[in-house]
């Protein structure tokens, strides 16, 4: 785990080409030369981080939109952001 914290600011990495197809986003990292597909919740997170936003704000938005518990939402968001960070698709500051 990369120890992303609630107050960390998340933003998209540059050089990511993406397109929305129905409720999902497909993307390609120019740097990595790899394609990725995001499900509807992953796609929603990608939309939220269009502008830099804190991890806490992401979880607060999703908690309301998907009616999940705060602890479950925080865990899921952190897990997903860790994956994006490892694949160099986001920046953390």
Secondary structure, DSSP 8 states (H G I E B T S, - for coil): -----TT-EEEE-TTEEEEEETTEEEEEETTTTEEEEE-HHHHHHHHHTTS-EEHHHHHHHHHHHHT--HHHHHHHHHHHHHHHHHTT-EEE-
